[in-house]
Amino acid sequence: MLKQRIITAIWLVPLVLGAIFLLPANYFSWALVAVFLIAAKEWGRIIDCESKVTQWSFTATMGILLVALNLLVPIDSLWFKGQLHPVFLAVISLGAIWWAVALLLVVSFPNSGRLWQTSPMLKSMFGQLTLLPCFASLIALKSLDTLSQPYYGGTLVFLVMLVVWATDSGAYFAGKTFGRIKLMPKVSPAKTLEGLAGGLLTTMLVVAGVMYVSPEQELGLVIGVTLFTALASALGDLSESMFKRVACIKDSGTILPGHGGVLDRIDSLTAALPVFTLIYLAFWM
């Protein structure tokens, strides 16, 4: 398993970084459609792991929404005088509201499951609210590239990924070494409070990197944004674990050997990206 994870990471990481930094924003937005369609197909298993019709119908619906968003708001009209297009802003804001609701669902699980676990319509809506704002946030951040700073948008996307990776890695090793108190055993039995604390502590390495590269930033603000983004990423992970637990599936898919599915790789990002994007709009635009 570990060997498979390493081999997959060896080709996956350069591919992701190449897309983030080298693909023009308009090509990037369309390449993302393919990635999110795979994630949508995997979410279809969460809705109903037995029904191919349900899985493909959800995938088709998501495909229509993703393509419509790209066609409705072309890249060259996404930003105007430092303002994000209202359609994208509405989608991302809706995502932030969804994650506030998801937090309540996760904290109150399994009682909250009685409200949605037998409803394909609600699980479909939750999937759309999970995936679409993440898609919009990726495009919004990436399209901040300018002639004077051609890698600025890609750097922002990479920064969020670094926070998520630091949180996940720190939580894993701290949990393995010091983990005693279960975080939310009914949602994800392996996660511990010590692991979460270790993950948050590890994100301070990202803060140190940001302050080294951009020392004019306000340290307190950078720490606050990093920690809030890290907590959001943990919520994204817990939320997917909750939905998979109800669906009785371990991994969302098998497309990434050793890692599971696309949804398993982006679950933390689905929450972290909309949250970070809104904070960025509030404090840096």
C-alpha positions, 0 to 999 in steps of 0.5 A: 500500500505504501509503495503504491501511494509513493508511486502515485504521488511521484507522477501525481504531484508534478502533474498537479503543480504543472497544471497550477503553474503552467496551464493558462487559466482558461485551459485550467478551468476546462481541465478541472471539468474532467477532474470534477466529473470523476469526483462527481461519479464517485459522489454518486456512489455515496448517493447510492452505491448500488445504482449506476443510473443514480451515479451517472445521472448525478455526474451528468447534472454536475457536468452541466453545472460545471460547463455552464459556469465556465460558459456563463463567466469566461475567464477574461470577465471573472475579475473586474477592478478587483471584484469577483464576478457576482455569479462566482461570488454567489457560488463560493459564498453558498459553499461557505454557508454549506460548510457551516451546515456541514459542521452541524451535521458532522458534530451531531452525527449520527443523529443528523444522519436520520435527516438525510441518509435515506434521501438521494435528493439531499445527498445529491444537493450536498454533493453539488454544494461540496464540489461546485464551490470548490471548482469555482474557488480554484478557477477564481484564485488561478485566474488572478494571474497578471502580466506583472505576476504571471504565477500569482494565482497559481501560488495562491492555489498552491498555498492552500494545498500546502496548508492542507498537506501540512494539516494532513501530514501533521495530524497523521504523525502526531496522531500516530505518536501521541493520539489518545483522545478521539476527535469524533469516533462516530464519524472517523474513529482513527482521528484524535484531538492530538492529531488535529493539534499536531496538524495545526502546529505543522501549518506554522511551517507554511506561515514561516514560509509565507513570512519569509517570502512576503515579510510585509504581511501582518503575522497575526493575520497570516496565522489566523487565516492559515489556522482557519483554513486548516480547520476548514480542511479538517471539516472537509475530511470529516464530512466525507468520512461521515457520508462514506460511513453511511454509504458503507464505502471505505474509499470513494474510488480506485482511480489513484492506486494507494490513495483511493479516488479523486474525492478522497484526495480533494475532500479537505480542499473542498472546504479549505478553498472556498473558505480561503477564497472568501477570506482573501476577498475580505482582507487582500482585495 
